[in-house]
Amino acid sequence: MKEKLAILGGIPVRSALLQYGKQWIDEDDIKAVTECLNGDYLTTGPYIQNFEKQFAEVVGAKYAVAVSNGTAALHIACLAAGIGAGDEVITSPITFAASANCALYCGAKPVFADIDAETYQISPESIEQNITSKTKAIIPVHFAGISCDMDKILAIAKQHNLIVIEDAAHALGTAYKEKPIGGISDMTEFSFHPVKTITTGEGGIVTTNNEALYKKLLLYRTHGITRDATQMKHTDQGNWYYEMLSLGYNYRITDLQCALGISQLKKLEIFKKRRKELVKKYDDVFKEWNLLSIPQNPDYSDTTRHLYPIFLELDRFSVGRKVIFDALKAERIGVNVHYIPVYWMPYYQRIGYQKRLCPNAERLYEGLITLPLFPRMKDRDQEDVITAVKKVLNYYKK
């Protein structure tokens, strides 16, 4: 195999590695953070509320609570939903572990519903098949930025009196039936990791239209502590007084991060436009190619893609996915794989999960490769990716 890779790699398509994802930081972002550094607050200051307000407006929600990362956002959403020991939470296995871990943090059991083989999104039919008397919530994951079928999921939730917490870590900028993701369900979580649509370095946020949930989210973000007189038991103290009403966490985000987030939000439409341009070019090249397939984008999803996964039709190649993956790396294309089914992880296996739970998800994983996609990719960068994919796949096809 080394000999084949050497033949392939003679002169790589690129001289430097092209990452699969990367932030877009410009002088306006640097200026915004510098202004915050020169101000009075580095944390618990006005930038946080300003960012929350602006973000909520962008996604069509009444409230937003920003936190230290997307995992923290999922955790406090589960806490606010009252998820606890003995409960079950249904989610997708094709996701980052946090989508399921957030249930474990609360003492609940993650239950994995299979995906739709065409869209790669959680299957409403599989959700319904997995509901039991213990089910408390559904966490649909908008994988790669494509919207799940929210009408079907919300109808199931209503029928069974379940909470819906959307994991929209990939889906900022996506709209479901012309309504932005973020204001549709009980709560929605977003991530601001550097490879996401906008970044705050690290960071996350939960949006909701429910005031009671909003107040709980605020408490769980900051140790369960409040100075809100409408929530405290004793209000006859001085203005120094505060009360811890629940067991919360230190999931605060900083003003520095939110200053960056405010600046990034101003470029959201630019980011969306460029991501859509890149996806269209990939689609035009790959959609009719019988060596691979790409996820179907449903008519109801106006998608801003976070990832560009391709699925290799492995029966058409003389080698497995790993050889193809390594060959693309040798061409200096920073491919990745999203995701290993969560319940395949050793920890999940130790606590009783077994393989073959979700056949569609497992088949998908076996052939997945993620291609580079980020707004500052140049046209030439994308041409390099396409050239490398054609070169490698044509070399190894039967």
ABEGO torsion letter per residue (X at the ends): XAAAAAAAAABBABABBBBABBBBBBAAAAAAAAAAAABABABGBAAAAAAAAAAAAAAGBABBBBBABAAAAAAAAAAAAGBBBGBBBBBBABBBAAAAAAAAAAGBBBBBBBBBAAAGBBBAAAAAAABBAABABBBBBBBGGBBBBAAAAAAAAAAAGBBBBBBAAAABGBBBGGBBBGAABABBBBBABAABABBAGBEBBBBBABAAAAAAAAAAABGGBBABAAABABAABBAABBBBABBBBBABBBAAAAAAAAAAAAAAAAAAAAAAAAAAAAAAAAAABAABBBBBBBAABBBBBABBBBBBBAAABABBAAAAAAAAAAAGBBBBBOBBBAAABAAAAAAGBBBGABAAAAAAAAABBBBBBBAABBAAAAAAAAAAAAAAAAAABX
